[in-house]
């Protein structure tokens, strides 16, 4: 993407917008999260190879209003993984999102609502 001289390039046979990918790769998303102070759920997939679980811990510790939830055996795709890494992605994409994800999110949202 960084070496592309045109607006697009081919990656694994697919046309990809070069500028978008360059901007995406260069974005310092972690720095944005580090300035966050609003109530936040930091949901960490324990087997995520794209966003290391350690980053989630650092982000949660930087925000006094963050709640960290780590879900075991979960990949970046929010599906249970049998073999952490990209090789298991095709199988995972055929599966539904792990049921623990909406449970964790719904529980966090419930805790954010004011008590009657």
Backbone as a printed PyTorch tensor [residue, N CA C, xyz], in Angstrom:
tensor([[[  0.8260,  -1.1900,   0.0000],
         [  0.0000,   0.0000,   0.0000],
         [  0.8710,   1.2550,   0.0000]],

        [[  1.9140,   1.2340,   0.7930],
         [  2.7650,   2.4240,   0.8700],
         [  3.5390,   2.6580,  -0.4190]],

        [[  3.8270,   1.6050,  -1.1620],
         [  4.5930,   1.7390,  -2.3950],
         [  3.7130,   1.9950,  -3.6190]],

        [[  2.4100,   1.9100,  -3.4580],
         [  1.5000,   2.0860,  -4.5950],
         [  1.5910,   3.5060,  -5.1400]],

        [[  1.6380,   3.6140,  -6.4540],
         [  1.6990,   4.9300,  -7.1010],
         [  0.3570,   5.3360,  -7.6900]],

        [[ -0.5830,   4.4040,  -7.7250],
         [ -1.9200,   4.7260,  -8.2240],
         [ -2.8990,   4.7190,  -7.0510]],

        [[ -4.1410,   5.0110,  -7.3480],
         [ -5.1650,   5.0750,  -6.3100],
         [ -5.5430,   3.7270,  -5.7360]],

        [[ -5.2380,   2.6590,  -6.4610],
         [ -5.5620,   1.3160,  -5.9840],
         [ -4.3940,   0.3800,  -6.2820]],

        [[ -4.4390,  -0.7720,  -5.6630],
         [ -3.4770,  -1.8320,  -5.9610],
         [ -4.1770,  -3.1540,  -5.7120]],

        [[ -3.5770,  -4.2360,  -6.1600],
         [ -4.1780,  -5.5560,  -5.9790],
         [ -3.5140,  -6.2640,  -4.8020]],

        [[ -4.3730,  -6.8160,  -3.9380],
         [ -3.9130,  -7.5790,  -2.7850],
         [ -4.7000,  -8.8760,  -2.7800]],

        [[ -4.0010,  -9.9810,  -2.9470],
         [ -4.6420, -11.2910,  -3.0070],
         [ -5.7610, -11.3030,  -4.0370]],

        [[ -5.5240, -10.6390,  -5.1830],
         [ -6.4790, -10.6360,  -6.2800],
         [ -7.6030,  -9.6110,  -6.1530]],

        [[ -7.6550,  -8.8980,  -5.0480],
         [ -8.7210,  -7.9220,  -4.8120],
         [ -8.1870,  -6.5040,  -4.9940]],

        [[ -8.9840,  -5.6540,  -5.6090],
         [ -8.6160,  -4.2490,  -5.7440],
         [ -8.8210,  -3.5540,  -4.3940]],

        [[ -7.7670,  -2.8720,  -3.9280],
         [ -7.7810,  -2.2160,  -2.6160],
         [ -7.4410,  -0.7380,  -2.8010]],

        [[ -8.1830,   0.1710,  -2.1470],
         [ -7.8430,   1.5910,  -2.2400],
         [ -6.5510,   1.8810,  -1.4750]],

        [[ -5.5270,   2.3230,  -2.1830],
         [ -4.2030,   2.4990,  -1.5870],
         [ -4.1880,   3.5730,  -0.5040]],

        [[ -4.7770,   4.7350,  -0.7660],
         [ -4.7310,   5.8120,   0.2300],
         [ -5.4560,   5.4020,   1.5140]],

        [[ -6.6210,   4.7950,   1.3700],
         [ -7.3760,   4.3710,   2.5480],
         [ -6.5340,   3.4180,   3.3920]],

        [[ -5.9020,   2.4500,   2.7510],
         [ -5.1080,   1.4750,   3.4940],
         [ -3.8950,   2.1380,   4.1330]],

        [[ -3.2450,   3.0570,   3.4310],
         [ -2.1160,   3.7800,   4.0290],
         [ -2.5730,   4.5450,   5.2720]],

        [[ -3.6900,   5.2770,   5.1480],
         [ -4.2160,   6.0290,   6.2970],
         [ -4.5680,   5.0900,   7.4480]],

        [[ -5.1640,   3.9650,   7.1170],
         [ -5.5380,   2.9740,   8.1290],
         [ -4.3000,   2.4440,   8.8430]],

        [[ -3.2690,   2.1020,   8.0920],
         [ -2.0450,   1.5610,   8.6790],
         [ -1.3030,   2.5910,   9.5280]],

        [[ -1.4160,   3.8670,   9.1470],
         [ -0.6930,   4.9170,   9.8560],
         [ -1.4530,   5.4980,  11.0470]],

        [[ -2.7410,   5.2020,  11.1630],
         [ -3.5420,   5.7540,  12.2590],
         [ -3.0600,   5.2160,  13.6040]],

        [[ -2.9250,   6.1000,  14.5630],
         [ -2.5160,   5.6970,  15.9070],
         [ -3.7730,   5.5770,  16.7680]],

        [[ -4.5020,   4.5050,  16.5560],
         [ -5.7750,   4.2900,  17.2470],
         [ -5.5550,   4.1840,  18.7530]],

        [[ -4.4830,   3.5750,  19.1440],
         [ -4.2080,   3.4100,  20.5730],
         [ -4.1210,   4.7760,  21.2630]],

        [[ -3.5040,   5.7650,  20.6100],
         [ -3.3970,   7.1080,  21.1980],
         [ -4.7740,   7.7270,  21.3980]],

        [[ -5.6940,   7.4790,  20.4680],
         [ -7.0570,   7.9990,  20.6250],
         [ -7.7160,   7.4000,  21.8620]],

        [[ -7.5750,   6.1180,  22.0400],
         [ -8.1720,   5.4520,  23.1980],
         [ -7.5150,   5.8960,  24.5020]],

        [[ -6.2520,   6.2130,  24.4510],
         [ -5.5350,   6.5910,  25.6610],
         [ -6.0250,   7.9280,  26.2220]],

        [[ -6.6910,   8.7460,  25.3950],
         [ -7.2260,  10.0290,  25.8610],
         [ -8.6850,   9.9190,  26.2990]],

        [[ -9.2590,   8.7640,  26.1700],
         [-10.6800,   8.5620,  26.4670],
         [-10.9240,   8.5320,  27.9740]],

        [[-11.9760,   9.2370,  28.4230],
         [-12.3430,   9.1950,  29.8420],
         [-13.8190,   8.8570,  30.0360]],

        [[-14.5510,   8.7230,  28.9590],
         [-15.9640,   8.3630,  29.0680],
         [-16.0970,   6.9010,  29.4820]],

        [[-17.2240,   6.5310,  30.0750],
         [-17.4340,   5.1150,  30.3860],
         [-17.2460,   4.2710,  29.1200]],

        [[-16.4340,   3.2680,  29.2320],
         [-16.0810,   2.4550,  28.0670],
         [-15.9820,   0.9850,  28.4520]],

        [[-16.3760,   0.1600,  27.5260],
         [-16.1600,  -1.2730,  27.6550],
         [-14.9750,  -1.6160,  26.7620]],

        [[-13.9470,  -2.1640,  27.3400],
         [-12.7910,  -2.6180,  26.5680],
         [-12.9200,  -4.1300,  26.4980]],

        [[-13.3820,  -4.5990,  25.3550],
         [-13.6220,  -6.0200,  25.1330],
         [-12.4050,  -6.6090,  24.4440]],

        [[-11.7930,  -7.5660,  25.0920],
         [-10.5500,  -8.1480,  24.5920],
         [-10.7720,  -9.6070,  24.2370]],

        [[-10.3760,  -9.9550,  23.0260],
         [-10.3930, -11.3450,  22.5880],
         [ -9.0460, -11.9490,  22.9700]],

        [[ -9.0540, -12.9250,  23.8410],
         [ -7.8190, -13.4640,  24.4050],
         [ -6.8640, -14.0400,  23.3660]],

        [[ -7.3960, -14.4770,  22.2290],
         [ -6.5500, -15.0870,  21.1910],
         [ -6.4230, -14.1930,  19.9630]],

        [[ -6.5820, -12.8830,  20.1340],
         [ -6.5290, -11.9320,  19.0190],
         [ -5.0890, -11.7480,  18.5610]],

        [[ -4.8160, -12.0400,  17.2950],
         [ -3.4710, -11.8650,  16.7530],
         [ -3.3190, -10.5200,  16.0530]],

        [[ -4.4200,  -9.7880,  15.8790],
         [ -4.3660,  -8.4860,  15.2180],
         [ -4.2870,  -7.3440,  16.2330]],

        [[ -4.9970,  -7.4460,  17.3040],
         [ -4.9680,  -6.4610,  18.4030],
         [ -4.5650,  -7.2240,  19.6580]],

        [[ -3.3130,  -7.1940,  20.0030],
         [ -2.8440,  -7.9940,  21.1390],
         [ -3.6300,  -7.6950,  22.4140]],

        [[ -3.9990,  -8.7240,  23.1530],
         [ -4.7440,  -8.5230,  24.4000],
         [ -4.0580,  -7.5550,  25.3620]],

        [[ -2.7420,  -7.4970,  25.3320],
         [ -2.0160,  -6.5820,  26.2110],
         [ -2.4070,  -5.1310,  25.9270]],

        [[ -2.6990,  -4.8000,  24.6700],
         [ -3.1120,  -3.4340,  24.3260],
         [ -4.4270,  -3.0810,  25.0110]],

        [[ -5.3370,  -4.0310,  25.0770],
         [ -6.6060,  -3.7890,  25.7490],
         [ -6.4140,  -3.4800,  27.2170]],

        [[ -5.4950,  -4.1740,  27.8480],
         [ -5.2030,  -3.9280,  29.2560],
         [ -4.6530,  -2.5210,  29.4500]],

        [[ -3.7300,  -2.1140,  28.6010],
         [ -3.1430,  -0.7700,  28.6910],
         [ -4.2170,   0.2960,  28.4790]],

        [[ -5.0660,   0.0950,  27.4900],
         [ -6.1390,   1.0550,  27.1970],
         [ -7.0890,   1.1610,  28.3810]],

        [[ -7.4930,   0.0440,  28.9350],
         [ -8.4270,   0.0540,  30.0650],
         [ -7.8090,   0.7240,  31.2870]],

        [[ -6.5360,   0.4790,  31.5290],
         [ -5.8750,   1.0770,  32.6890],
         [ -5.7230,   2.5910,  32.5500]],

        [[ -5.7080,   3.1000,  31.3130],
         [ -5.5490,   4.5350,  31.0840],
         [ -6.8430,   5.3060,  31.3070]],

        [[ -7.9680,   4.6200,  31.2990],
         [ -9.2730,   5.2820,  31.4410],
         [ -9.8840,   4.8850,  32.7850]],

        [[-10.0510,   5.8470,  33.6930],
         [-10.6120,   5.5020,  35.0000],
         [-12.0570,   5.0220,  34.9300]],

        [[-12.7020,   5.2250,  33.7930],
         [-14.0980,   4.8190,  33.6250],
         [-14.2490,   3.6360,  32.6800]],

        [[-13.1790,   2.8780,  32.5200],
         [-13.2200,   1.7260,  31.6200],
         [-13.4020,   0.4360,  32.4120]],

        [[-14.1130,  -0.4720,  31.7830],
         [-14.2500,  -1.8270,  32.3270],
         [-13.6200,  -2.7810,  31.3240]],

        [[-12.6980,  -3.5790,  31.7710],
         [-12.0100,  -4.5440,  30.9160],
         [-12.6960,  -5.8910,  31.0250]],

        [[-13.0230,  -6.4670,  29.8750],
         [-13.5870,  -7.8130,  29.8140],
         [-12.7600,  -8.6130,  28.8090]],

        [[-12.1800,  -9.6980,  29.2600],
         [-11.3930, -10.5840,  28.4010],
         [-12.2010, -11.8530,  28.1840]],

        [[-12.3640, -12.2250,  26.9330],
         [-13.1090, -13.4490,  26.6200],
         [-12.1310, -14.4970,  26.0980]],

        [[-12.0220, -15.5830,  26.8280],
         [-11.1110, -16.6720,  26.4690],
         [-11.5170, -17.3360,  25.1620]],

        [[-10.5030, -17.8540,  24.4620],
         [-10.6770, -18.6310,  23.2260],
         [-11.3420, -17.8370,  22.1090]],

        [[-11.3190, -16.4980,  22.1890],
         [-11.9710, -15.6550,  21.1930],
         [-10.9160, -15.0210,  20.2980]],

        [[-11.2150, -14.9470,  18.9850],
         [-10.3100, -14.3340,  18.0190],
         [-10.7440, -12.8980,  17.7190]],

        [[ -9.9840, -12.2340,  16.8840],
         [-10.2970, -10.8790,  16.4220],
         [-11.6670, -10.8300,  15.7420]],

        [[-12.1010, -11.9470,  15.1890],
         [-13.3870, -12.0160,  14.4900],
         [-14.5560, -12.2210,  15.4440]],

        [[-14.2730, -12.2120,  16.7370],
         [-15.2870, -12.4060,  17.7840],
         [-15.9670, -13.7640,  17.6740]],

        [[-15.1620, -14.7360,  17.3070],
         [-15.6100, -16.1200,  17.2240],
         [-14.6180, -16.9930,  17.9860]],

        [[-15.1160, -18.1070,  18.4910],
         [-14.2190, -19.0160,  19.1980],
         [-13.2270, -19.5940,  18.2070]],

        [[-11.9810, -19.6520,  18.6260],
         [-10.9410, -20.1820,  17.7480],
         [-10.3990, -21.4860,  18.3010]],

        [[-10.0870, -22.3720,  17.4010],
         [ -9.4720, -23.6480,  17.7590],
         [ -7.9660, -23.5810,  17.5760]],

        [[ -7.5410, -22.6980,  16.6770],
         [ -6.1210, -22.5460,  16.3660],
         [ -5.8420, -21.0590,  16.1680]],

        [[ -5.4040, -20.3590,  17.2060],
         [ -5.1760, -18.9200,  17.0810],
         [ -4.3070, -18.5800,  15.8810]],

        [[ -4.7130, -17.5650,  15.1610],
         [ -3.9880, -17.1230,  13.9690],
         [ -4.9280, -17.0160,  12.7920]],

        [[ -4.3880, -16.5120,  11.7000],
         [ -5.1910, -16.2470,  10.5040],
         [ -5.6890, -17.5140,   9.8130]],

        [[ -4.9980, -18.6210,   9.9680],
         [ -5.3670, -19.8440,   9.2560],
         [ -6.7620, -20.3390,   9.6290]],

        [[ -7.2320, -20.0150,  10.8350],
         [ -8.5500, -20.4550,  11.2930],
         [ -9.6710, -19.5010,  10.8650]],

        [[ -9.3280, -18.3460,  10.2760],
         [-10.3440, -17.3540,   9.9010],
         [-11.4000, -17.8920,   8.9280]],

        [[-11.0240, -18.6260,   7.8820],
         [-12.0730, -19.1110,   6.9720],
         [-13.1410, -19.9400,   7.6880]],

        [[-12.7350, -20.7960,   8.6040],
         [-13.7010, -21.5940,   9.3550],
         [-14.5430, -20.6870,  10.2430]],

        [[-13.8940, -19.7450,  10.9050],
         [-14.6050, -18.8560,  11.8130],
         [-15.6530, -18.0130,  11.0970]],

        [[-15.3490, -17.5710,   9.8910],
         [-16.2870, -16.7200,   9.1570],
         [-17.5810, -17.4370,   8.8030]],

        [[-17.5610, -18.7460,   8.8560],
         [-18.7770, -19.5280,   8.6030],
         [-19.6070, -19.7060,   9.8720]],

        [[-19.0380, -19.3360,  11.0010],
         [-19.7090, -19.4980,  12.2970],
         [-20.3150, -18.1750,  12.7470]],

        [[-21.2900, -18.2670,  13.6190],
         [-21.8930, -17.0610,  14.1960],
         [-20.9440, -16.4490,  15.2170]],

        [[-21.1420, -15.1710,  15.4860],
         [-20.3820, -14.5110,  16.5380],
         [-20.6050, -15.2620,  17.8510]],

        [[-19.5710, -15.3650,  18.6360],
         [-19.6450, -16.0650,  19.9190],
         [-20.7170, -15.4190,  20.7940]],

        [[-21.5610, -16.2280,  21.4060],
         [-22.6840, -15.7260,  22.2070],
         [-22.2400, -14.9560,  23.4430]],

        [[-21.0030, -15.1380,  23.8590],
         [-20.5220, -14.4020,  25.0290],
         [-20.3630, -12.9120,  24.7390]],

        [[-20.1390, -12.5580,  23.4790],
         [-19.9240, -11.1470,  23.1340],
         [-21.1680, -10.3150,  23.4210]],

        [[-22.3230, -10.6370,  22.8500],
         [-23.5000,  -9.8110,  23.1780],
         [-23.8850,  -9.8810,  24.6540]],

        [[-23.6020, -10.9940,  25.3100],
         [-23.8860, -11.0960,  26.7470],
         [-23.0460, -10.0960,  27.5350]],

        [[-21.7670, -10.0080,  27.2150],
         [-20.8740,  -9.0740,  27.8960],
         [-21.2960,  -7.6320,  27.6030]],

        [[-21.5870,  -7.3440,  26.3420],
         [-21.9860,  -5.9820,  25.9610],
         [-23.3030,  -5.6010,  26.6360]],

        [[-24.2780,  -6.4940,  26.6090],
         [-25.5730,  -6.2050,  27.2350],
         [-25.4150,  -6.0090,  28.7460]],

        [[-24.5880,  -6.8100,  29.3810],
         [-24.3490,  -6.6600,  30.8130],
         [-23.7180,  -5.3210,  31.1360]],

        [[-22.7540,  -4.9080,  30.3260],
         [-22.1000,  -3.6150,  30.5390],
         [-23.1040,  -2.4780,  30.3400]],

        [[-23.8990,  -2.5700,  29.2780],
         [-24.9230,  -1.5320,  29.0440],
         [-25.9120,  -1.4520,  30.1900]],

        [[-26.3270,  -2.5850,  30.7100],
         [-27.2470,  -2.6020,  31.8640],
         [-26.6330,  -1.8710,  33.0530]],

        [[-25.3260,  -2.0630,  33.2620],
         [-24.6740,  -1.4170,  34.3980],
         [-24.5170,   0.0900,  34.1910]],

        [[-24.6280,   0.5500,  32.9440],
         [-24.4990,   1.9820,  32.6590],
         [-25.7970,   2.7360,  32.8770]],

        [[-26.9140,   2.0210,  32.8360],
         [-28.2250,   2.6570,  33.0000],
         [-28.4370,   3.0360,  34.4450]],

        [[-29.0290,   4.2130,  34.6750],
         [-29.2930,   4.5950,  36.0700],
         [-30.3220,   3.6580,  36.6990]],

        [[-30.1210,   3.3620,  37.9690],
         [-31.0470,   2.5080,  38.7140],
         [-32.3300,   3.2770,  38.9910]],

        [[-33.4450,   2.5830,  38.9700],
         [-34.7320,   3.2460,  39.2600],
         [-34.9110,   3.4460,  40.7390]]])
